[in-house]
Amino acid sequence: MSDDPIRASYLYLLEPEVRFLEAAVEHLIPTDELGPGARDAGVVVYIDRQLAGTWGVHGRQYRGGPWIEGTPQQGYQSRFTPQEVYRIAIREINRHCRAAFDQPFTQLTNDRQLRVLEQLENDEIVLPSLSSKFFFDLLWRNTEEGYFADPLYGGNRDKVGWKLLGFPGLPSGQYRQLLASSEPYHAEPVSVLDVQTGNVPVDAEGFPKHVIIQRSGTGEG
């Protein structure tokens, strides 16, 4: 594994899988003038944490079959756990890329990587074990979750997703008082992790104190 402390802390994903996902999620939510993309926001760390937990092994779901093709309205339909979906799909996509381009996904040009992802989304790549669209849809959903979930879960690093939306995170006492107001509320976002680590002060009721973002300066709320 890498000497990087974040990569060294991965619980389920292997190094080649980390590289694959870093490249893939950066195409789904790219870095641009609005801010960091999914890779720098820690989305792959989020995915790893979910895969390493109960969700990754479908610990609370019936898995005895029979495995009949379901409808989108019926939710998750696969005999594979999310852990297995990621491991199998990444391996088989890399095999496809080597057969088509003599290189694994991470070594393709950006344009070719994007094209492969588009083909996965449209179910145009036939994988031996599962639907390519099924994997893409799961990856896209997890990427969105990782970009906008509380940083407590490993993604949304520096709250970049919340800053992009103008979401203040945990409500403060002042925020609750302004819920009925039409005035915009701009504050530095506060996460559960911020409160747990003591990075933000809380009021007597246990609500975090927001730092208000104002055009002429900042103040505390």
Beta strands, then each sheet from edge to edge (+ up, - down):
strand 1: 211-214
strand 2: 217-220
sheet 1: 1+ 2-
end
